[in-house]
Each structure stands twice: as C-alpha cells, then as structure tokens.
C-alpha cells in the first residue's frame, strides 16, 4: 500500500495489534523499540522484525523510517512524540496523546512547525457499522438527533488483586476509566452525531481504594497470580457516569467501568432522533439496531452490499464474514497512510492530534466537575 516505512515503540498487547494491521496493509515495519535493549531484541525476535532499537534517539535517527507508532504507557507519549516530530517522523500515538492539555497543544504546534502528520488511535470509529451509523445520522435517516447515551464496561480490574500500570497516576494520569475507555466513547459520540460536547457533569468513584501491586511485571489484561505483592492506595476512577450537553441542544449520558463483572470490552451507544433510533454494541459488532415508531424495528447485518456508499469502503469482507477489533486498526491506518501519501493538502479523515487534545480538554473538565460537584463548560 505504502512507500512509507514504519517502526513501533512498545510491543505489548496493543503494539502487536499495530504490527498485525500494518503487515496486512503491506506497510513495511523496520523494527521495534522496547523498554530496554533486552526487551527490544526479544520482541524483534518474536515478531520477526529486521531491527531492535536500543534507544529512542537511535530510532529517531533512522532515516529509513518515516512513521513511528507509539504504543507505550501514557506518561511516555509526550517525550517520545515530540522527539520523533523534531526528527521529521510522522506519528501515530495510542491515546491519550499526552498527560495534559499543555502537552497535547505543544504536540499540535510541533507537528505543524515540522510539517508532520500526527494521528491518535481512536480506532473504535472504524468498526464498519459505526461508519454506517455515522453515515445514516448525517443523511437524516433518524431525523434530528436528540439523545445519545451508552456505556463502556469492562471487568479486567474487578478484584483487588488485579493490577496494571494504568492504576498509578504518575504513569497513567489523574483519570483512568474515563481516560482509558471513556475517551473512546466520547470520541465516538461526537463523531457519530457531528456535535461537540459543550458542558459536562461527572460523578467518579474509586470502588477499590486499596489494591495489591505484584512485585513483578504485569502485562495488560493478564490474569492475577499468587505472586508476592504490596498494598497500594488507589485514587484513579474505577467508575464514572457523566451527563453531557452537546452543541445544538443534543443531550447525553455516558457510564464507564472497569469493575463490571461479565463485561470484557462492551462499548454500546444509542442515538435517539426525531424520526428513529440507532444502537450498537462492540461485543456484537456486526449488527446495527434501527428503531422505529410506526413500523417494525430492524437489524442491519454487516454487509457492504447493504451499507451506504460512504461507509461501504470500511468493510473489507462480504456479508456473512464477521469483522472485529483487529480490523479497526487496519481501517484507521489505511486512512492515516493514505492521507500521508496524498500530501498535506488532503483532508484528514482519521483522529488527529487535535482530536487527542480535545479529548484531554474533556477529561480535565470531567475531573473538575466531579471534584467540584457541578456542571463545567468546555
């Protein structure tokens, strides 16, 4: 697909998803940078990549690489992205793009000054039927959007013995459930409806105030073990519900949780308009529910022959052939790399650094709202 060559920083769960999608697209992956030279080499060998980088500076100095995908803990994103932009690399960064709005604003400026493209991995837009839902809303199929509501529920941090680096504020930030999964929902809601959020009222809770931190390394989504651990006080949110006011009088509510037993990665939304409704759930991603008042409700299967023309290109397989989470990375990167191949004057259809900045603005407003127990404007 591309004459550009990529490299990856971080080869854990999501880094491997990036590599898989790039390989499917035909984008060459030159190498990987891990948290140490030893882990870089181990990942290079396991993933059959040409090169293991020993440091960020070594990667930044590799003239054969034009694009770098950042798949590391949150606190590293700003330093890595800013270094790479200054070195003339395009950057695709896992969310959040930075730890603060000051950092994200600085990245926008750096990308512009160096003529580079910055993308943020809000990949959940790229389920085919999310693209279809957006197209139907834009076409007026449900009339004027009035309400949007839903949740993103997980259970991977249900027990006090469950641990991940995201629990530590210095590594993940002040917010957790809102930042980690809530921003996916918020991005999706604004993108689907074409309306920006203008005011928030948030309620946050830490349902497990003390957790057991293992003394060894723990990968994301890895089950707890009986290894030695230490008690640690937790201040980040396990749960949040946020009332939302969008532009043009659209109202909504979002609930997120990482302690809801039985839900592995259940993102759901429903949009209620003046003429109909649309609903979707990521754990059944190949069905889109369409609600009506004066006729029977419908369920649209993921089938490009039945989808609207603007959404059809985001379904890679014919009807009856399911598409899921790994395919969202492929479709996002297809937009990202196509944009870079077309040049700086083309319109960016993918989530950009500006998208990432806007999400951090929302996070800071939600945190302030919960802290002060009031509505906060954006």
Secondary structure, 3 states (H helix, E strand, C coil): CCCCEEEEECCCHHHHHHHHHHHHHCCEEEEEECCCHHHHHHHHHHHCCCEEECCHHHHHCCCCCCEEEECCCHHHHHHHHHHHHHCCCEEEECCCCCCCHHHHHHHHHHHHHHCCCEEECCHHHHCHHHHHHHHHHHHCCCCCEEEEEEEEECCCCCCCCCCCHHHCHHHHCCCCHHHHHHHHHHHHHHHHHCCCEEEEEEEEECCCCEEEEECCCCCCCCCCCCCCEEEEECCCCCEEEEEEEEHHHCEEEEEEECCCCCCCCEEEEEEEECCCEEEEEHHHCCEEEEECCCCCCEEEECCHHHCCHHHHCCCCCCCCCCCCHHHHHHHHHHHHHHHHHHCCCCCCCCCEHHHHHHHHHHHHHHHHHHHHCCCEEC
